[in-house]
Amino acid sequence: MTDSNQAGGVLDRLAKFAAGLVAIAHTRLELLSTDIEEEREHLLSLIRWSLISLFLLMLGLLLVAVLLIVLLWENYRLTAIGGLAGFFLAAGAITWYCAKRKAKLKPKLFWSSLMELEKDRQHLDRS
């Protein structure tokens, strides 16, 4: 009778351990799902605002360029057109560099989920 009690105790412990693992996995998957949703919303918002600001800036720069060319048409039209083209090319190159740099500095995707999984692993290693 003692052997069956011990076997039942071991099975109960294994069942509780498995239930704990399932609960941990469930929590981590919920966290991962939240991370994905937050990242999606962040990217959509960033794209939306970037496109709006890009359109408005380009419209403003185009109007300034036309104004300068019209003002300088008589004497310096080629200089004005060349200078504005150089300015726009330089500004485009600088913003491209800044965008690439910003993309590289972004935190790793699912960082909080990975950190929580690392904590779980360390806790299970100690047990």
N, CA and C atoms as a LAMMPS dump frame, in Angstrom:
ITEM: TIMESTEP
0
ITEM: NUMBER OF ATOMS
381
ITEM: BOX BOUNDS ff ff ff
-5.0000000000000000e+02 5.0000000000000000e+02
-5.0000000000000000e+02 5.0000000000000000e+02
-5.0000000000000000e+02 5.0000000000000000e+02
ITEM: ATOMS id mol type element x y z
1 1 1 N 0.823 -1.176 0
2 1 2 C 0 0 0
3 1 3 C 0.875 1.251 0
4 2 1 N 2.037 1.169 0.581
5 2 2 C 2.942 2.305 0.627
6 2 3 C 3.476 2.609 -0.758
7 3 1 N 3.727 1.542 -1.545
8 3 2 C 4.238 1.755 -2.895
9 3 3 C 3.214 2.477 -3.759
10 4 1 N 1.944 2.137 -3.607
11 4 2 C 0.923 2.803 -4.414
12 4 3 C 0.748 4.252 -3.976
13 5 1 N 0.908 4.537 -2.678
14 5 2 C 0.828 5.927 -2.196
15 5 3 C 1.991 6.737 -2.741
16 6 1 N 3.193 6.113 -2.772
17 6 2 C 4.359 6.818 -3.292
18 6 3 C 4.218 7.047 -4.793
19 7 1 N 3.717 6.034 -5.512
20 7 2 C 3.521 6.178 -6.949
21 7 3 C 2.48 7.26 -7.228
22 8 1 N 1.42 7.266 -6.425
23 8 2 C 0.392 8.309 -6.591
24 8 3 C 0.951 9.681 -6.276
25 9 1 N 1.82 9.777 -5.265
26 9 2 C 2.435 11.058 -4.916
27 9 3 C 3.352 11.561 -6.014
28 10 1 N 4.108 10.619 -6.599
29 10 2 C 5.005 10.999 -7.699
30 10 3 C 4.19 11.454 -8.905
31 11 1 N 3.111 10.717 -9.204
32 11 2 C 2.256 11.102 -10.322
33 11 3 C 1.588 12.457 -10.077
34 12 1 N 1.18 12.704 -8.833
35 12 2 C 0.588 14.006 -8.51
36 12 3 C 1.607 15.128 -8.699
37 13 1 N 2.827 14.874 -8.231
38 13 2 C 3.88 15.884 -8.398
39 13 3 C 4.184 16.133 -9.87
40 14 1 N 4.253 15.06 -10.658
41 14 2 C 4.497 15.217 -12.094
42 14 3 C 3.352 15.982 -12.766
43 15 1 N 2.126 15.689 -12.353
44 15 2 C 0.97 16.382 -12.916
45 15 3 C 1.007 17.867 -12.552
46 16 1 N 1.36 18.16 -11.293
47 16 2 C 1.466 19.566 -10.872
48 16 3 C 2.601 20.263 -11.614
49 17 1 N 3.711 19.553 -11.804
50 17 2 C 4.844 20.122 -12.533
51 17 3 C 4.46 20.405 -13.982
52 18 1 N 3.767 19.447 -14.609
53 18 2 C 3.324 19.638 -15.996
54 18 3 C 2.326 20.79 -16.089
55 19 1 N 1.424 20.879 -15.112
56 19 2 C 0.454 21.979 -15.097
57 19 3 C 1.173 23.31 -14.948
58 20 1 N 2.213 23.341 -14.127
59 20 2 C 3.005 24.561 -13.965
60 20 3 C 3.701 24.949 -15.258
61 21 1 N 4.257 23.966 -15.954
62 21 2 C 4.916 24.234 -17.234
63 21 3 C 3.925 24.763 -18.267
64 22 1 N 2.736 24.179 -18.284
65 22 2 C 1.712 24.639 -19.217
66 22 3 C 1.288 26.069 -18.869
67 23 1 N 1.148 26.374 -17.587
68 23 2 C 0.775 27.723 -17.169
69 23 3 C 1.86 28.729 -17.559
70 24 1 N 3.117 28.348 -17.375
71 24 2 C 4.231 29.224 -17.768
72 24 3 C 4.212 29.444 -19.278
73 25 1 N 4.027 28.376 -20.038
74 25 2 C 3.997 28.496 -21.499
75 25 3 C 2.823 29.379 -21.944
76 26 1 N 1.682 29.215 -21.284
77 26 2 C 0.507 30.022 -21.606
78 26 3 C 0.782 31.503 -21.345
79 27 1 N 1.364 31.804 -20.198
80 27 2 C 1.692 33.188 -19.862
81 27 3 C 2.677 33.78 -20.86
82 28 1 N 3.679 33.004 -21.226
83 28 2 C 4.687 33.502 -22.165
84 28 3 C 4.101 33.718 -23.552
85 29 1 N 3.195 32.855 -23.968
86 29 2 C 2.555 33.039 -25.261
87 29 3 C 1.654 34.274 -25.262
88 30 1 N 0.981 34.526 -24.142
89 30 2 C 0.183 35.749 -24.037
90 30 3 C 1.083 36.975 -24.123
91 31 1 N 2.233 36.933 -23.449
92 31 2 C 3.183 38.037 -23.502
93 31 3 C 3.715 38.224 -24.922
94 32 1 N 4.01 37.14 -25.586
95 32 2 C 4.486 37.202 -26.963
96 32 3 C 3.415 37.802 -27.876
97 33 1 N 2.185 37.404 -27.682
98 33 2 C 1.076 37.95 -28.463
99 33 3 C 0.936 39.454 -28.231
100 34 1 N 1.072 39.875 -26.993
101 34 2 C 1.009 41.297 -26.669
102 34 3 C 2.162 42.046 -27.324
103 35 1 N 3.359 41.461 -27.288
104 35 2 C 4.52 42.085 -27.933
105 35 3 C 4.292 42.264 -29.43
106 36 1 N 3.743 41.253 -30.067
107 36 2 C 3.489 41.329 -31.508
108 36 3 C 2.46 42.42 -31.804
109 37 1 N 1.406 42.475 -31.033
110 37 2 C 0.365 43.48 -31.251
111 37 3 C 0.906 44.889 -31.033
112 38 1 N 1.694 45.088 -29.971
113 38 2 C 2.279 46.403 -29.714
114 38 3 C 3.222 46.809 -30.84
115 39 1 N 4.009 45.88 -31.32
116 39 2 C 4.942 46.179 -32.402
117 39 3 C 4.192 46.536 -33.686
118 40 1 N 3.124 45.828 -33.96
119 40 2 C 2.321 46.103 -35.152
120 40 3 C 1.708 47.499 -35.073
121 41 1 N 1.123 47.837 -33.93
122 41 2 C 0.518 49.153 -33.756
123 41 3 C 1.578 50.252 -33.855
124 42 1 N 2.732 50.018 -33.27
125 42 2 C 3.812 51 -33.321
126 42 3 C 4.265 51.23 -34.756
127 43 1 N 4.448 50.164 -35.507
128 43 2 C 4.89 50.289 -36.893
129 43 3 C 3.855 50.989 -37.766
130 44 1 N 2.589 50.639 -37.592
131 44 2 C 1.54 51.294 -38.37
132 44 3 C 1.477 52.782 -38.064
133 45 1 N 1.575 53.131 -36.809
134 45 2 C 1.56 54.534 -36.416
135 45 3 C 2.773 55.268 -36.98
136 46 1 N 3.924 54.651 -36.878
137 46 2 C 5.148 55.253 -37.402
138 46 3 C 5.067 55.457 -38.911
139 47 1 N 4.57 54.472 -39.62
140 47 2 C 4.432 54.59 -41.079
141 47 3 C 3.428 55.689 -41.438
142 48 1 N 2.31 55.723 -40.747
143 48 2 C 1.277 56.721 -41.022
144 48 3 C 1.827 58.138 -40.845
145 49 1 N 2.426 58.4 -39.683
146 49 2 C 2.952 59.733 -39.408
147 49 3 C 4.114 60.08 -40.328
148 50 1 N 4.92 59.114 -40.655
149 50 2 C 6.052 59.366 -41.56
150 50 3 C 5.573 59.756 -42.944
151 51 1 N 4.579 59.065 -43.447
152 51 2 C 4.062 59.384 -44.777
153 51 3 C 3.404 60.759 -44.819
154 52 1 N 2.651 61.087 -43.793
155 52 2 C 2.011 62.402 -43.743
156 52 3 C 3.066 63.507 -43.688
157 53 1 N 4.034 63.345 -42.805
158 53 2 C 5.06 64.382 -42.683
159 53 3 C 5.923 64.464 -43.936
160 54 1 N 6.225 63.339 -44.54
161 54 2 C 7.007 63.333 -45.768
162 54 3 C 6.272 64.064 -46.889
163 55 1 N 4.994 63.803 -47.037
164 55 2 C 4.207 64.483 -48.062
165 55 3 C 4.206 65.99 -47.837
166 56 1 N 3.94 66.42 -46.602
167 56 2 C 3.874 67.851 -46.319
168 56 3 C 5.227 68.527 -46.489
169 57 1 N 6.29 67.873 -46.058
170 57 2 C 7.626 68.441 -46.236
171 57 3 C 7.997 68.553 -47.713
172 58 1 N 7.708 67.539 -48.47
173 58 2 C 8.016 67.586 -49.897
174 58 3 C 7.222 68.684 -50.601
175 59 1 N 5.958 68.839 -50.244
176 59 2 C 5.149 69.89 -50.823
177 59 3 C 5.727 71.264 -50.486
178 60 1 N 6.105 71.46 -49.224
179 60 2 C 6.71 72.724 -48.811
180 60 3 C 8.032 72.985 -49.506
181 61 1 N 8.875 71.978 -49.599
182 61 2 C 10.158 72.154 -50.276
183 61 3 C 9.978 72.43 -51.763
184 62 1 N 9.038 71.797 -52.378
185 62 2 C 8.765 72.048 -53.791
186 62 3 C 8.334 73.499 -54.01
187 63 1 N 7.449 73.989 -53.141
188 63 2 C 6.994 75.37 -53.281
189 63 3 C 8.127 76.363 -53.028
190 64 1 N 8.995 76.088 -52.068
191 64 2 C 10.154 76.961 -51.817
192 64 3 C 11.093 76.941 -53.015
193 65 1 N 11.315 75.779 -53.592
194 65 2 C 12.187 75.675 -54.759
195 65 3 C 11.625 76.458 -55.933
196 66 1 N 10.331 76.329 -56.177
197 66 2 C 9.7 77.081 -57.27
198 66 3 C 9.804 78.582 -57.003
199 67 1 N 9.569 78.989 -55.774
200 67 2 C 9.676 80.406 -55.414
201 67 3 C 11.087 80.934 -55.674
202 68 1 N 12.099 80.204 -55.255
203 68 2 C 13.48 80.652 -55.474
204 68 3 C 13.828 80.704 -56.969
205 69 1 N 13.384 79.726 -57.702
206 69 2 C 13.677 79.724 -59.138
207 69 3 C 12.989 80.902 -59.829
208 70 1 N 11.757 81.18 -59.447
209 70 2 C 11.041 82.316 -60.038
210 70 3 C 11.716 83.632 -59.659
211 71 1 N 12.132 83.763 -58.384
212 71 2 C 12.8 84.986 -57.943
213 71 3 C 14.134 85.213 -58.651
214 72 1 N 14.853 84.127 -58.92
215 72 2 C 16.188 84.236 -59.5
216 72 3 C 16.211 83.93 -61.007
217 73 1 N 15.077 83.963 -61.652
218 73 2 C 14.979 83.532 -63.036
219 73 3 C 15.836 84.367 -63.991
220 74 1 N 15.865 85.649 -63.823
221 74 2 C 16.542 86.523 -64.774
222 74 3 C 18.055 86.312 -64.799
223 75 1 N 18.69 86.293 -63.631
224 75 2 C 20.15 86.282 -63.592
225 75 3 C 20.776 84.948 -63.179
226 76 1 N 20.125 84.2 -62.268
227 76 2 C 20.777 83.031 -61.669
228 76 3 C 19.928 81.764 -61.77
229 77 1 N 19.2 81.591 -62.818
230 77 2 C 18.281 80.453 -62.894
231 77 3 C 19.012 79.107 -62.808
232 78 1 N 20.112 78.94 -63.533
233 78 2 C 20.838 77.665 -63.496
234 78 3 C 21.503 77.441 -62.142
235 79 1 N 22.018 78.495 -61.561
236 79 2 C 22.617 78.388 -60.228
237 79 3 C 21.558 77.998 -59.2
238 80 1 N 20.405 78.626 -59.293
239 80 2 C 19.322 78.312 -58.353
240 80 3 C 18.869 76.865 -58.511
241 81 1 N 18.672 76.423 -59.735
242 81 2 C 18.225 75.045 -59.969
243 81 3 C 19.29 74.054 -59.51
244 82 1 N 20.546 74.308 -59.855
245 82 2 C 21.634 73.414 -59.428
246 82 3 C 21.817 73.393 -57.924
247 83 1 N 21.745 74.56 -57.299
248 83 2 C 21.886 74.637 -55.844
249 83 3 C 20.771 73.905 -55.11
250 84 1 N 19.554 74.101 -55.574
251 84 2 C 18.415 73.414 -54.951
252 84 3 C 18.493 71.903 -55.168
253 85 1 N 18.91 71.496 -56.363
254 85 2 C 19.052 70.058 -56.619
255 85 3 C 20.115 69.46 -55.694
256 86 1 N 21.243 70.156 -55.547
257 86 2 C 22.293 69.682 -54.639
258 86 3 C 21.816 69.61 -53.199
259 87 1 N 21.069 70.641 -52.789
260 87 2 C 20.53 70.651 -51.429
261 87 3 C 19.592 69.47 -51.198
262 88 1 N 18.681 69.226 -52.137
263 88 2 C 17.731 68.13 -51.984
264 88 3 C 18.436 66.771 -51.984
265 89 1 N 19.44 66.617 -52.813
266 89 2 C 20.186 65.359 -52.83
267 89 3 C 20.946 65.146 -51.52
268 90 1 N 21.572 66.191 -51.014
269 90 2 C 22.302 66.083 -49.741
270 90 3 C 21.341 65.788 -48.585
271 91 1 N 20.219 66.479 -48.567
272 91 2 C 19.231 66.246 -47.504
273 91 3 C 18.674 64.828 -47.579
274 92 1 N 18.439 64.343 -48.784
275 92 2 C 17.96 62.966 -48.949
276 92 3 C 18.975 61.947 -48.467
277 93 1 N 20.255 62.176 -48.777
278 93 2 C 21.306 61.252 -48.326
279 93 3 C 21.425 61.255 -46.803
280 94 1 N 21.343 62.429 -46.197
281 94 2 C 21.442 62.52 -44.734
282 94 3 C 20.263 61.826 -44.065
283 95 1 N 19.05 62.062 -44.565
284 95 2 C 17.889 61.411 -43.945
285 95 3 C 17.913 59.9 -44.16
286 96 1 N 18.425 59.443 -45.299
287 96 2 C 18.563 58.004 -45.536
288 96 3 C 19.518 57.396 -44.506
289 97 1 N 20.64 58.068 -44.262
290 97 2 C 21.604 57.596 -43.268
291 97 3 C 20.968 57.553 -41.877
292 98 1 N 20.232 58.59 -41.522
293 98 2 C 19.576 58.626 -40.206
294 98 3 C 18.547 57.503 -40.069
295 99 1 N 17.801 57.233 -41.117
296 99 2 C 16.796 56.153 -41.073
297 99 3 C 17.47 54.795 -40.894
298 100 1 N 18.573 54.557 -41.621
299 100 2 C 19.292 53.29 -41.475
300 100 3 C 19.836 53.139 -40.058
301 101 1 N 20.377 54.21 -39.521
302 101 2 C 20.934 54.18 -38.153
303 101 3 C 19.84 53.903 -37.129
304 102 1 N 18.706 54.552 -37.288
305 102 2 C 17.585 54.351 -36.364
306 102 3 C 17.066 52.916 -36.437
307 103 1 N 17.03 52.35 -37.623
308 103 2 C 16.568 50.971 -37.778
309 103 3 C 17.507 50.001 -37.071
310 104 1 N 18.798 50.282 -37.067
311 104 2 C 19.762 49.4 -36.403
312 104 3 C 19.721 49.537 -34.89
313 105 1 N 19.31 50.704 -34.36
314 105 2 C 19.315 50.949 -32.929
315 105 3 C 18.041 50.473 -32.232
316 106 1 N 17.059 50.029 -32.988
317 106 2 C 15.806 49.582 -32.387
318 106 3 C 16.04 48.352 -31.517
319 107 1 N 15.364 48.302 -30.367
320 107 2 C 15.529 47.115 -29.517
321 107 3 C 15.085 45.843 -30.229
322 108 1 N 15.634 44.741 -29.791
323 108 2 C 15.349 43.441 -30.376
324 108 3 C 13.865 43.098 -30.232
325 109 1 N 13.297 42.522 -31.278
326 109 2 C 11.9 42.113 -31.263
327 109 3 C 11.697 41.025 -30.207
328 110 1 N 10.612 41.091 -29.47
329 110 2 C 10.254 40.143 -28.412
330 110 3 C 11.239 40.179 -27.247
331 111 1 N 11.883 41.318 -27.012
332 111 2 C 12.884 41.425 -25.952
333 111 3 C 12.3 41.066 -24.592
334 112 1 N 11.134 41.596 -24.235
335 112 2 C 10.563 41.32 -22.916
336 112 3 C 10.187 39.842 -22.782
337 113 1 N 9.692 39.233 -23.846
338 113 2 C 9.371 37.803 -23.79
339 113 3 C 10.623 36.973 -23.59
340 114 1 N 11.689 37.324 -24.289
341 114 2 C 12.943 36.584 -24.136
342 114 3 C 13.498 36.721 -22.724
343 115 1 N 13.387 37.911 -22.151
344 115 2 C 13.879 38.102 -20.785
345 115 3 C 13.06 37.282 -19.786
346 116 1 N 11.75 37.233 -19.956
347 116 2 C 10.911 36.438 -19.058
348 116 3 C 11.206 34.947 -19.209
349 117 1 N 11.416 34.494 -20.421
350 117 2 C 11.777 33.087 -20.624
351 117 3 C 13.127 32.768 -19.996
352 118 1 N 14.055 33.698 -20.049
353 118 2 C 15.352 33.496 -19.407
354 118 3 C 15.193 33.388 -17.888
355 119 1 N 14.342 34.238 -17.309
356 119 2 C 14.068 34.145 -15.871
357 119 3 C 13.453 32.795 -15.523
358 120 1 N 12.506 32.319 -16.352
359 120 2 C 11.892 31.015 -16.115
360 120 3 C 12.932 29.902 -16.172
361 121 1 N 13.806 29.971 -17.164
362 121 2 C 14.837 28.948 -17.296
363 121 3 C 15.759 28.93 -16.083
364 122 1 N 16.145 30.102 -15.623
365 122 2 C 17.016 30.176 -14.449
366 122 3 C 16.304 29.639 -13.205
367 123 1 N 15.016 29.952 -13.091
368 123 2 C 14.25 29.455 -11.945
369 123 3 C 14.124 27.932 -11.987
370 124 1 N 13.902 27.371 -13.168
371 124 2 C 13.8 25.917 -13.293
372 124 3 C 15.139 25.249 -13.073
373 125 1 N 16.236 25.897 -13.454
374 125 2 C 17.557 25.333 -13.224
375 125 3 C 17.871 25.233 -11.73
376 126 1 N 17.383 26.215 -10.955
377 126 2 C 17.621 26.216 -9.508
378 126 3 C 16.792 25.155 -8.794
379 127 1 N 15.644 24.81 -9.376
380 127 2 C 14.743 23.864 -8.71
381 127 3 C 15.253 22.445 -8.746
